[in-house]
């Protein structure tokens, strides 16, 4: 089953939203591959949050989203199905590469995870609401109605000190 069919059937996304989300991810991955010569992972690894093998590292790439353009990061701990999110301890990625205008910032996943947990409020039940504004979800555990996800927003300025690699393009 293709990723598009999987997302379409599983999340019941409207077609425009689905196409937009896929394009952001695929464009970011294509650019990362082009500028780093990273090797694309196999489908089985992709499901474990490994998009690429780059210089001996397992990397999950996050395309250029509105949050990054505004100076924030969305950090996923639990995915929409209740499984390991890409920044969870169970994710197999070692590094997370976020695309920004003109560069990728690459974080060690475990270091980022620890810093985000330290920055956020103590975990309780996440606030469940659709289309939560960034400011309302900043450093809070949040998720969407009818999903099992748990994520938060953090300011890039609060994690910039733990960037491991910067790749300009």
N, C-alpha and C positions, 0 to 999 in steps of 0.2 A: 504494500500500500504506500502511495506517495505521501510525503509530508503534508502536501496540500489537502489530500483526501482525509488524512488522519485528523488534521486540525478542523477541517470543515465538519466532519461527522461527529467528532468528539466535543467540540466547543460550540457548535452551532453559531459560528461567527457569520456576520453578513459578508457578502462576497467582496465588497470594497475594503472592509477592514482586514479580511483575510489576505487579500492581495497586497495591501499596504504593509502588513506585518511581515509577510514572507519576503517582500522586496527589500525591506530594511535589513533583515537578517542575511539574505543571500548577497546583497550588494556589499555589506560589511565583510562577509567571509571572502568574497571574490577579491576585494581590495587587499585584505590581509594576506591572502595567498600570493597575490601578485607582487607585493612589496617585500615579503619576507621569504618567499619560496618555500613556505611551510607545506607539509604533506597533508592532504585531506584525510580524515579518519574514515574508517569503515562504518557502515550503518549501525552495527552493534555498539561501537564506541560512542557514536553520536548520541545514542539514547542515554549514555552515561555522562553526557555533557562534555565530551571531548570532540571538538570540531577539527583540530589540527594537531600534528606533531611538529614542533618548531624547536630546533636546536636542542633536541632531547627532552623537551617539555611537552606536557599534554595541556592544550590551550582551548578554552571555550571563548568564542568571539561574540561580542555584543555589538550589533550594528548601530549606526548613528540615529539615536532616538531623540525626541524633543527634550527629554529630561537631561541628556548630556549637553545638548545645545544651550540649556538654561543653567548649567553648572551643577547638576545633581546626578546621582546614580540611583537607579532602582536596584535593590538587592533582594533576590529571591532565595528564601530558605526552604520553602515547601512549594512544590509545583501545584498546578490546578487540580491534579488527581490525588493529592495527598502524598506523593512520593518525594524523593530527594530533589530539592531545588538546586540550581546550578552553583549556589554559594553554600550549600549545606556540607556538613562533615562527610556525608555519604556520596557526594558528587565525586566522580573520578578525575575531574579536571584539577590540574595543579596550578594553573594560571588562568586569569580572566583578562581578556583584552577588550577594553571599551574603545569604540571608535568615537573620536571627537573631530570637529572640523580641523583638518590639516595634520592630525596625528592619532595614533593609538596609544593609550596608556595601559600598561600591563601590570597587574597586581598578582602577587602570590595569593591564591584563594584562601588559604588558611589564615594568613596574616590579615587579609581584608575581612574575613568572617569574624575573627576575634575583635578587631577594631570596631566593626559595626555593632556587634553585641555589646561592647563596652559603651558605645555612644547612645544606644537605644535605651528606652525605658525597660524596666524589668518585664519579662514576658508573662503575659496573662492571656486571656482570650483575645484574639485579634479583632479589631474593629472591622465589621463586614459591611461594605457599602460599595456600590459601583461608582466609577469615575471620581475617586478620591483626589482632590487637589494635592499637589506636591506638599504645599505648606501644612496641610492638615495631616498628612502621613509622615511628615518629617520626624525621624527617630522614634516612630511608633510602629507597632506590629499591626499590619492591616491585611485585608484580603477582600475578595469580591463575593457578593451574594451567589449562592449556588455553585461555588467553587470551594476547593479545599486549600487554596494557596495561602501562603503567608509571606509577606515581603515588607520592605520599608524603603524609605527614601533617605539618603544622606547627602550632605553638601560635599562636592568634590574637594572644596578647600579643607574639609576636615579629614580627608584621607590622602591628600596629595603627598604627604610626607612618607607614605609607604609604597609609592609607585616603584616598581622594580625596573621597568624598561619604558622608554618613550621612543616611539618610532614615528618620525615625521614623514609626510608624503606630500 
